[in-house]
Amino acid sequence: MQPDKAAVVRGWLGRAANDLRGAHIDLDAKPPLIEDALFHCQQAAEKTLKGYLTSHDKPFKKTHDLDELSRPCLEVDSTLRVSYSPRFP
């Protein structure tokens, strides 16, 4: 990977890590700040996807839509698709 691109990817992933740190802080608060923690988790996921797309030279537009960011990630690697079966009591 080119050094310039690697620096951009590290930037995205570093910001994602900071968002996760913020989520942990929010959850440790008394009482926990659930909505804020969820916001930080969404931001971490978004920035991680953008880092992944950058590392694979996949362009993306300015968006916060995780579904929109996920589609090109799946084009790179379809095994990233999450499948689950919800369980009901």
MMTF fields as JSON, N, C-alpha, C and O atoms, coordinates in Angstrom:
{
  "mmtfVersion": "1.0.0",
  "mmtfProducer": "UNKNOWN",
  "numBonds": 355,
  "numAtoms": 356,
  "numGroups": 89,
  "numChains": 1,
  "numModels": 1,
  "chainsPerModel": [1],
  "groupsPerChain": [89],
  "chainIdList": ["A"],
  "bondAtomList": [4, 2, 8, 6, 12, 10, 16, 14, 20, 18, 24, 22, 28, 26, 32, 30, 36, 34, 40, 38, 44, 42, 48, 46, 52, 50, 56, 54, 60, 58, 64, 62, 68, 66, 72, 70, 76, 74, 80, 78, 84, 82, 88, 86, 92, 90, 96, 94, 100, 98, 104, 102, 108, 106, 112, 110, 116, 114, 120, 118, 124, 122, 128, 126, 132, 130, 136, 134, 140, 138, 144, 142, 148, 146, 152, 150, 156, 154, 160, 158, 164, 162, 168, 166, 172, 170, 176, 174, 180, 178, 184, 182, 188, 186, 192, 190, 196, 194, 200, 198, 204, 202, 208, 206, 212, 210, 216, 214, 220, 218, 224, 222, 228, 226, 232, 230, 236, 234, 240, 238, 244, 242, 248, 246, 252, 250, 256, 254, 260, 258, 264, 262, 268, 266, 272, 270, 276, 274, 280, 278, 284, 282, 288, 286, 292, 290, 296, 294, 300, 298, 304, 302, 308, 306, 312, 310, 316, 314, 320, 318, 324, 322, 328, 326, 332, 330, 336, 334, 340, 338, 344, 342, 348, 346, 352, 350],
  "bondOrderList": [1, 1, 1, 1, 1, 1, 1, 1, 1, 1, 1, 1, 1, 1, 1, 1, 1, 1, 1, 1, 1, 1, 1, 1, 1, 1, 1, 1, 1, 1, 1, 1, 1, 1, 1, 1, 1, 1, 1, 1, 1, 1, 1, 1, 1, 1, 1, 1, 1, 1, 1, 1, 1, 1, 1, 1, 1, 1, 1, 1, 1, 1, 1, 1, 1, 1, 1, 1, 1, 1, 1, 1, 1, 1, 1, 1, 1, 1, 1, 1, 1, 1, 1, 1, 1, 1, 1, 1],
  "groupList": [{"groupName": "MET", "atomNameList": ["N", "CA", "C", "O"], "elementList": ["N", "C", "C", "O"], "formalChargeList": [0, 0, 0, 0], "bondAtomList": [1, 0, 2, 1, 3, 2], "bondOrderList": [1, 1, 2], "singleLetterCode": "M", "chemCompType": "L-PEPTIDE LINKING"}, {"groupName": "GLN", "atomNameList": ["N", "CA", "C", "O"], "elementList": ["N", "C", "C", "O"], "formalChargeList": [0, 0, 0, 0], "bondAtomList": [1, 0, 2, 1, 3, 2], "bondOrderList": [1, 1, 2], "singleLetterCode": "Q", "chemCompType": "L-PEPTIDE LINKING"}, {"groupName": "PRO", "atomNameList": ["N", "CA", "C", "O"], "elementList": ["N", "C", "C", "O"], "formalChargeList": [0, 0, 0, 0], "bondAtomList": [1, 0, 2, 1, 3, 2], "bondOrderList": [1, 1, 2], "singleLetterCode": "P", "chemCompType": "L-PEPTIDE LINKING"}, {"groupName": "ASP", "atomNameList": ["N", "CA", "C", "O"], "elementList": ["N", "C", "C", "O"], "formalChargeList": [0, 0, 0, 0], "bondAtomList": [1, 0, 2, 1, 3, 2], "bondOrderList": [1, 1, 2], "singleLetterCode": "D", "chemCompType": "L-PEPTIDE LINKING"}, {"groupName": "LYS", "atomNameList": ["N", "CA", "C", "O"], "elementList": ["N", "C", "C", "O"], "formalChargeList": [0, 0, 0, 0], "bondAtomList": [1, 0, 2, 1, 3, 2], "bondOrderList": [1, 1, 2], "singleLetterCode": "K", "chemCompType": "L-PEPTIDE LINKING"}, {"groupName": "ALA", "atomNameList": ["N", "CA", "C", "O"], "elementList": ["N", "C", "C", "O"], "formalChargeList": [0, 0, 0, 0], "bondAtomList": [1, 0, 2, 1, 3, 2], "bondOrderList": [1, 1, 2], "singleLetterCode": "A", "chemCompType": "L-PEPTIDE LINKING"}, {"groupName": "VAL", "atomNameList": ["N", "CA", "C", "O"], "elementList": ["N", "C", "C", "O"], "formalChargeList": [0, 0, 0, 0], "bondAtomList": [1, 0, 2, 1, 3, 2], "bondOrderList": [1, 1, 2], "singleLetterCode": "V", "chemCompType": "L-PEPTIDE LINKING"}, {"groupName": "ARG", "atomNameList": ["N", "CA", "C", "O"], "elementList": ["N", "C", "C", "O"], "formalChargeList": [0, 0, 0, 0], "bondAtomList": [1, 0, 2, 1, 3, 2], "bondOrderList": [1, 1, 2], "singleLetterCode": "R", "chemCompType": "L-PEPTIDE LINKING"}, {"groupName": "GLY", "atomNameList": ["N", "CA", "C", "O"], "elementList": ["N", "C", "C", "O"], "formalChargeList": [0, 0, 0, 0], "bondAtomList": [1, 0, 2, 1, 3, 2], "bondOrderList": [1, 1, 2], "singleLetterCode": "G", "chemCompType": "PEPTIDE LINKING"}, {"groupName": "TRP", "atomNameList": ["N", "CA", "C", "O"], "elementList": ["N", "C", "C", "O"], "formalChargeList": [0, 0, 0, 0], "bondAtomList": [1, 0, 2, 1, 3, 2], "bondOrderList": [1, 1, 2], "singleLetterCode": "W", "chemCompType": "L-PEPTIDE LINKING"}, {"groupName": "LEU", "atomNameList": ["N", "CA", "C", "O"], "elementList": ["N", "C", "C", "O"], "formalChargeList": [0, 0, 0, 0], "bondAtomList": [1, 0, 2, 1, 3, 2], "bondOrderList": [1, 1, 2], "singleLetterCode": "L", "chemCompType": "L-PEPTIDE LINKING"}, {"groupName": "ASN", "atomNameList": ["N", "CA", "C", "O"], "elementList": ["N", "C", "C", "O"], "formalChargeList": [0, 0, 0, 0], "bondAtomList": [1, 0, 2, 1, 3, 2], "bondOrderList": [1, 1, 2], "singleLetterCode": "N", "chemCompType": "L-PEPTIDE LINKING"}, {"groupName": "HIS", "atomNameList": ["N", "CA", "C", "O"], "elementList": ["N", "C", "C", "O"], "formalChargeList": [0, 0, 0, 0], "bondAtomList": [1, 0, 2, 1, 3, 2], "bondOrderList": [1, 1, 2], "singleLetterCode": "H", "chemCompType": "L-PEPTIDE LINKING"}, {"groupName": "ILE", "atomNameList": ["N", "CA", "C", "O"], "elementList": ["N", "C", "C", "O"], "formalChargeList": [0, 0, 0, 0], "bondAtomList": [1, 0, 2, 1, 3, 2], "bondOrderList": [1, 1, 2], "singleLetterCode": "I", "chemCompType": "L-PEPTIDE LINKING"}, {"groupName": "GLU", "atomNameList": ["N", "CA", "C", "O"], "elementList": ["N", "C", "C", "O"], "formalChargeList": [0, 0, 0, 0], "bondAtomList": [1, 0, 2, 1, 3, 2], "bondOrderList": [1, 1, 2], "singleLetterCode": "E", "chemCompType": "L-PEPTIDE LINKING"}, {"groupName": "PHE", "atomNameList": ["N", "CA", "C", "O"], "elementList": ["N", "C", "C", "O"], "formalChargeList": [0, 0, 0, 0], "bondAtomList": [1, 0, 2, 1, 3, 2], "bondOrderList": [1, 1, 2], "singleLetterCode": "F", "chemCompType": "L-PEPTIDE LINKING"}, {"groupName": "CYS", "atomNameList": ["N", "CA", "C", "O"], "elementList": ["N", "C", "C", "O"], "formalChargeList": [0, 0, 0, 0], "bondAtomList": [1, 0, 2, 1, 3, 2], "bondOrderList": [1, 1, 2], "singleLetterCode": "C", "chemCompType": "L-PEPTIDE LINKING"}, {"groupName": "THR", "atomNameList": ["N", "CA", "C", "O"], "elementList": ["N", "C", "C", "O"], "formalChargeList": [0, 0, 0, 0], "bondAtomList": [1, 0, 2, 1, 3, 2], "bondOrderList": [1, 1, 2], "singleLetterCode": "T", "chemCompType": "L-PEPTIDE LINKING"}, {"groupName": "TYR", "atomNameList": ["N", "CA", "C", "O"], "elementList": ["N", "C", "C", "O"], "formalChargeList": [0, 0, 0, 0], "bondAtomList": [1, 0, 2, 1, 3, 2], "bondOrderList": [1, 1, 2], "singleLetterCode": "Y", "chemCompType": "L-PEPTIDE LINKING"}, {"groupName": "SER", "atomNameList": ["N", "CA", "C", "O"], "elementList": ["N", "C", "C", "O"], "formalChargeList": [0, 0, 0, 0], "bondAtomList": [1, 0, 2, 1, 3, 2], "bondOrderList": [1, 1, 2], "singleLetterCode": "S", "chemCompType": "L-PEPTIDE LINKING"}],
  "groupTypeList": [0, 1, 2, 3, 4, 5, 5, 6, 6, 7, 8, 9, 10, 8, 7, 5, 5, 11, 3, 10, 7, 8, 5, 12, 13, 3, 10, 3, 5, 4, 2, 2, 10, 13, 14, 3, 5, 10, 15, 12, 16, 1, 1, 5, 5, 14, 4, 17, 10, 4, 8, 18, 10, 17, 19, 12, 3, 4, 2, 15, 4, 4, 17, 12, 3, 10, 3, 14, 10, 19, 7, 2, 16, 10, 14, 6, 3, 19, 17, 10, 7, 6, 19, 18, 19, 2, 7, 15, 2],
  "groupIdList": [1, 2, 3, 4, 5, 6, 7, 8, 9, 10, 11, 12, 13, 14, 15, 16, 17, 18, 19, 20, 21, 22, 23, 24, 25, 26, 27, 28, 29, 30, 31, 32, 33, 34, 35, 36, 37, 38, 39, 40, 41, 42, 43, 44, 45, 46, 47, 48, 49, 50, 51, 52, 53, 54, 55, 56, 57, 58, 59, 60, 61, 62, 63, 64, 65, 66, 67, 68, 69, 70, 71, 72, 73, 74, 75, 76, 77, 78, 79, 80, 81, 82, 83, 84, 85, 86, 87, 88, 89],
  "secStructList": [7, 7, 2, 2, 2, 2, 2, 2, 2, 2, 2, 2, 2, 2, 2, 2, 2, 2, 2, 2, 2, 2, 2, 2, 2, 2, 2, 2, 1, 1, 1, 7, 7, 2, 2, 2, 2, 2, 2, 2, 2, 2, 2, 2, 2, 2, 2, 2, 2, 2, 2, 2, 2, 2, 2, 6, 6, 7, 7, 7, 7, 1, 7, 7, 7, 2, 2, 2, 2, 2, 2, 2, 2, 2, 2, 2, 7, 4, 4, 4, 7, 7, 7, 7, 7, 7, 7, 7, 7],
  "xCoordList": [0.851, 0.0, 0.897, 1.904, 0.509, 1.251, 1.239, 0.231, 2.352, 2.408, 1.31, 0.748, 0.994, -0.052, -1.411, -2.162, -1.711, -2.986, -3.02, -4.044, -1.924, -1.859, -2.114, -2.763, -1.619, -1.835, -3.315, -3.846, -3.973, -5.398, -6.197, -7.102, -5.86, -6.548, -6.338, -7.291, -5.098, -4.82, -5.636, -6.107, -5.802, -6.598, -8.047, -8.619, -8.639, -10.026, -10.134, -11.036, -9.215, -9.295, -8.982, -9.534, -8.114, -7.826, -9.038, -9.34, -9.732, -10.946, -12.026, -12.785, -12.092, -13.056, -12.739, -13.645, -11.471, -11.072, -11.441, -11.866, -11.28, -11.667, -13.174, -13.624, -13.952, -15.398, -15.774, -16.666, -15.103, -15.374, -15.001, -15.693, -13.918, -13.522, -14.618, -14.964, -15.159, -16.251, -17.466, -18.132, -17.759, -18.897, -18.677, -19.601, -17.472, -17.172, -17.322, -17.855, -16.855, -16.979, -18.458, -18.879, -19.242, -20.681, -21.365, -22.239, -20.973, -21.596, -21.173, -21.913, -19.978, -19.495, -20.07, -19.952, -20.69, -21.265, -22.398, -23.032, -22.635, -23.711, -24.737, -24.452, -25.881, -26.357, -25.711, -25.218, -25.719, -25.114, -25.821, -27.034, -25.042, -25.566, -25.753, -24.932, -26.828, -27.054, -27.113, -26.452, -27.897, -28.042, -26.711, -26.395, -25.935, -24.618, -23.701, -22.954, -23.758, -22.928, -23.296, -22.42, -24.597, -25.037, -24.553, -24.133, -24.607, -24.107, -22.632, -22.215, -21.842, -20.403, -20.148, -19.211, -20.964, -20.809, -21.103, -20.389, -22.155, -22.474, -21.332, -20.947, -20.796, -19.682, -18.452, -17.756, -18.185, -17.043, -17.223, -16.282, -18.43, -18.693, -18.514, -17.89, -19.051, -18.941, -17.474, -17.078, -16.686, -15.287, -14.483, -13.549, -14.831, -14.161, -14.462, -13.559, -15.721, -16.084, -15.349, -14.873, -15.256, -14.552, -13.065, -12.454, -12.488, -11.088, -10.902, -9.944, -11.818, -11.752, -11.876, -11.106, -12.843, -13.023, -11.795, -11.365, -11.238, -10.029, -8.891, -8.151, -8.753, -7.649, -7.791, -6.808, -9.018, -9.273, -9.566, -10.1, -9.214, -9.393, -10.828, -11.062, -11.781, -13.198, -13.707, -13.72, -14.122, -14.618, -15.955, -16.723, -16.214, -17.495, -17.823, -16.939, -19.126, -19.532, -19.683, -19.728, -19.759, -19.923, -21.304, -22.324, -21.32, -22.57, -22.344, -21.221, -23.44, -23.402, -24.209, -24.427, -24.651, -25.52, -24.673, -23.934, -24.791, -23.987, -24.345, -23.47, -25.617, -26.003, -25.33, -24.823, -25.327, -24.698, -23.19, -22.619, -22.563, -21.128, -20.818, -19.738, -21.754, -21.536, -21.539, -20.791, -22.377, -22.503, -21.166, -20.837, -20.387, -19.099, -18.121, -17.246, -18.258, -17.407, -17.703, -16.79, -18.979, -19.367, -18.908, -18.673, -18.775, -18.233, -16.77, -16.303, -16.062, -14.657, -14.57, -13.758, -15.407, -15.344, -16.741, -17.233, -17.365, -18.741, -18.841, -19.938, -17.722, -17.778, -18.013, -18.217, -17.984, -18.267, -19.753, -20.149, -20.58, -22.025, -22.344, -21.85, -23.171, -23.592, -24.924, -25.854, -25.006, -26.308, -26.645, -25.789, -27.882, -28.304, -29.766, -30.509, -30.138, -31.514, -31.993, -31.55, -32.904, -33.396, -34.12, -34.827, -33.932, -34.584, -35.698, -35.514, -36.822, -37.971, -38.337, -38.272, -38.729, -39.111, -40.362, -40.819],
  "yCoordList": [-1.173, 0.0, 1.237, 1.3, 2.197, 3.456, 4.16, 4.118, 4.804, 5.473, 6.517, 6.617, 7.299, 8.317, 7.675, 8.131, 6.613, 5.935, 5.291, 5.343, 4.69, 4.059, 5.089, 4.774, 6.301, 7.348, 7.734, 7.975, 7.792, 8.122, 7.01, 7.282, 5.76, 4.624, 4.652, 4.482, 4.866, 4.961, 6.084, 5.949, 7.189, 8.3, 7.894, 8.182, 7.216, 6.75, 5.796, 5.922, 4.846, 3.844, 4.433, 3.989, 5.414, 6.093, 6.859, 6.841, 7.536, 8.248, 7.262, 7.537, 6.108, 5.071, 4.59, 4.416, 4.379, 3.932, 4.982, 4.632, 6.257, 7.309, 7.309, 7.549, 7.041, 6.954, 5.794, 5.925, 4.666, 3.538, 3.879, 3.486, 4.603, 5.046, 5.932, 5.804, 6.827, 7.679, 6.865, 7.183, 5.817, 4.948, 4.277, 4.195, 3.801, 3.161, 4.148, 3.803, 5.362, 6.388, 6.666, 6.771, 6.782, 7.025, 5.891, 6.133, 4.678, 3.531, 3.402, 2.863, 3.9, 3.848, 4.969, 4.934, 5.963, 7.082, 6.571, 5.56, 7.272, 6.919, 8.038, 9.085, 7.898, 6.747, 6.732, 7.754, 5.561, 5.453, 6.359, 6.564, 6.885, 7.743, 6.879, 6.905, 6.122, 5.112, 5.734, 5.253, 6.797, 7.399, 7.917, 7.751, 8.543, 9.031, 7.87, 7.957, 6.792, 5.617, 5.036, 4.666, 4.958, 4.439, 5.324, 4.819, 6.622, 7.552, 7.28, 7.196, 7.142, 6.897, 5.55, 5.426, 4.55, 3.241, 3.352, 2.774, 4.095, 4.292, 5.019, 4.664, 6.031, 6.782, 5.895, 5.998, 5.034, 4.121, 3.167, 2.914, 2.644, 1.74, 2.48, 1.959, 3.678, 4.482, 4.729, 4.549, 5.134, 5.456, 4.206, 4.265, 3.084, 1.828, 1.434, 1.03, 1.547, 1.234, 2.156, 1.706, 3.423, 4.373, 4.045, 4.18, 3.621, 3.189, 1.967, 1.886, 1.013, -0.204, 0.144, -0.349, 0.993, 1.382, 2.122, 1.889, 3.002, 3.723, 2.752, 2.909, 1.747, 0.787, -0.031, -0.562, -0.126, -0.891, 0.01, -0.447, 1.288, 2.251, 2.298, 2.457, 2.16, 2.235, 3.613, 3.936, 4.419, 5.749, 5.677, 4.73, 6.676, 6.782, 8.253, 9.106, 8.533, 9.931, 10.258, 9.368, 11.527, 11.961, 11.519, 12.033, 10.568, 10.032, 9.456, 9.131, 9.336, 8.666, 7.375, 6.734, 6.989, 5.83, 4.548, 4.307, 3.736, 2.51, 1.516, 0.81, 1.451, 0.549, 0.961, 0.118, 2.25, 2.749, 2.473, 2.13, 2.622, 2.365, 0.867, 0.465, 0.052, -1.394, -2.035, -2.979, -1.523, -2.149, -2.278, -3.371, -1.203, -1.386, -2.263, -2.892, -2.313, -3.209, -4.661, -5.479, -4.973, -6.337, -6.675, -7.843, -5.664, -5.903, -6.333, -7.141, -5.802, -6.169, -7.569, -8.385, -7.843, -9.132, -9.52, -8.996, -10.423, -10.816, -11.568, -11.708, -12.055, -12.771, -11.818, -12.264, -10.509, -9.546, -9.472, -8.88, -10.075, -10.053, -10.772, -11.869, -10.141, -10.725, -11.408, -10.818, -12.643, -13.325, -13.772, -14.247, -13.614, -13.999, -14.433, -14.091, -15.171, -15.589, -15.097, -15.589, -14.118, -13.658, -14.783, -15.588, -14.822, -15.843, -15.187, -14.155, -15.794, -15.289, -16.296, -17.503, -15.798, -16.745, -17.516, -18.349],
  "zCoordList": [0.0, 0.0, 0.0, 0.706, -0.797, -0.886, 0.478, 1.184, 0.852, 2.157, 2.353, 3.444, 1.313, 1.454, 1.733, 2.595, 0.989, 1.195, 2.573, 3.254, 2.988, 4.309, 5.406, 6.403, 5.241, 6.234, 6.304, 7.388, 5.154, 5.138, 5.817, 6.607, 5.507, 6.128, 7.638, 8.399, 8.076, 9.518, 10.157, 11.286, 9.431, 9.947, 10.182, 11.233, 9.184, 9.354, 10.539, 11.367, 10.613, 11.682, 13.055, 14.061, 13.101, 14.363, 14.872, 16.065, 13.955, 14.354, 14.792, 15.721, 14.117, 14.526, 15.94, 16.755, 16.23, 17.568, 18.619, 19.72, 18.287, 19.223, 19.47, 20.59, 18.422, 18.601, 19.513, 20.35, 19.355, 20.251, 21.692, 22.631, 21.854, 23.198, 23.786, 24.961, 22.966, 23.425, 23.826, 24.812, 23.07, 23.407, 24.754, 25.563, 25.001, 26.287, 27.441, 28.496, 27.238, 28.279, 28.553, 29.705, 27.473, 27.632, 28.391, 29.223, 28.106, 28.776, 30.232, 31.054, 30.548, 31.934, 32.799, 34.024, 32.162, 32.917, 33.806, 33.504, 34.888, 35.815, 35.82, 36.402, 35.231, 34.457, 33.07, 32.594, 32.43, 31.102, 30.089, 30.151, 29.173, 28.104, 26.863, 25.946, 26.844, 25.805, 24.413, 23.493, 24.251, 22.919, 22.393, 21.215, 23.268, 22.854, 22.476, 21.501, 23.242, 22.956, 21.6, 20.818, 21.321, 20.023, 18.883, 17.842, 19.068, 18.058, 17.782, 16.627, 18.854, 18.672, 17.993, 17.204, 18.286, 17.622, 16.136, 15.316, 15.779, 14.363, 13.671, 12.557, 14.327, 13.75, 13.57, 12.56, 14.534, 14.429, 13.25, 12.498, 13.098, 11.967, 10.653, 9.728, 10.56, 9.34, 8.976, 7.824, 9.94, 9.665, 9.336, 8.536, 9.939, 9.611, 8.17, 7.436, 7.761, 6.371, 5.399, 4.357, 5.732, 4.86, 4.782, 3.722, 5.886, 5.853, 4.977, 4.208, 5.091, 4.272, 2.796, 1.972, 2.461, 1.059, 0.534, -0.596, 1.339, 0.939, 0.666, -0.305, 1.528, 1.361, 0.072, -0.446, -0.435, -1.661, -2.86, -3.871, -2.742, -3.839, -4.352, -5.55, -3.444, -3.804, -3.389, -2.201, -4.348, -3.999, -3.272, -3.443, -2.474, -1.772, -1.656, -1.576, -1.648, -1.491, -0.012, 0.836, 0.272, 1.664, 2.131, 1.671, 3.046, 3.565, 4.949, 5.334, 5.687, 6.984, 6.927, 7.956, 5.739, 5.538, 5.507, 4.552, 6.558, 6.642, 5.545, 5.044, 5.167, 4.073, 2.774, 2.033, 2.503, 1.282, 1.282, 0.247, 2.423, 2.519, 2.481, 2.047, 2.932, 2.975, 1.592, 1.338, 0.706, -0.62, -1.357, -1.816, -1.484, -2.175, -1.395, -1.992, -0.069, 0.718, 0.347, 0.232, 0.162, -0.225, -1.631, -1.937, -2.499, -3.837, -3.739, -4.541, -2.772, -2.564, -1.967, -2.403, -0.972, -0.27, 0.203, 1.203, -0.507, -0.183, 1.14, 1.681, 1.673, 2.948, 4.129, 5.258, 3.863, 4.919, 5.236, 6.24, 4.377, 4.604, 5.905, 6.165, 6.707, 7.973, 7.745, 7.196, 8.168, 8.102, 9.514, 10.26, 9.85, 11.185, 11.131, 10.21, 12.114, 12.271, 13.615, 14.653, 13.609, 14.9, 15.637, 15.031, 16.932, 17.758, 18.545, 19.191, 18.474, 19.217, 20.283, 20.051, 21.474, 22.543, 22.184, 22.967]
}
